[in-house]
């Protein structure tokens, strides 16, 4: 049993269309997690999703501007 395995888990990663966010999402997927990608740039998020599908995990993509959320 892998103590760092994420099988059966889901992870949401913001800023996931490129750079560090995409790398984190890839690492989580390679560890077994299904991934929800959230990013501002809807032109880049779908290609990121397609790339992560190669890991064999479920991947959802949601363009969203985190700065437009209401304060809690």
N, C-alpha and C positions, 0 to 999 in steps of 0.2 A: 504494500500500500504506500502510495506517495503522500507524505505529510503535507506537501505543497500543492497537491492536485486540487483542481477546482471543478471536477466533474459534478454535474447537477446544479451548478451555481450559475447565476447571471451577474454580469457586471455592466454598469453604465459608465461610459467614459466621455467626458466633455472635451472639446477641442480635439476631436478624434479624426478630423479629416486629413491631418498631415502632422509631420514632426513628432514631437514627444508624445502627444496624445495618441497618434496612430501607433507608435511603437509600444506604448503601454497596452493598448487594445490588443495588439498582436501577441504580446507576451501573455496576457490573460487568456486569450483564445488558445494559444499553444499549451497552456496549463490546463485546458479543459472547460473553461467557462464559455457560455453563450454570451454574446456581446450586444449591447445597445450603444450605438454611436450617436453622439450629439455634437453638432457643430454648426457654426454660423453660416458657412459657405456651402450652400446646397449644390453648387457645381462641383465640389470636391468630395462631398460625403458619399455619393453613390459609387464613384470609383474606389474609394476606401473600403466600402462595404464589399464590393466585388473582389477586391484583393484579399480581404479577411475570410471570405467564403472558402478560399483555398485551404484554410486550416481544417475544414470539415465541421466547423461549429455553426450554429444558427447565429445570424447577424442581422440586426435591424438598424436602420439609419433614420434619424430624425433631425432635419434642419431646425435649429432653434436658437434664438438670441437670448442667452442667459441674462443679459443686462436689462431685458424688458420684463423681467418677472417682478411681481409685487414683493415688497418687504413683508416678512412674516412677523 
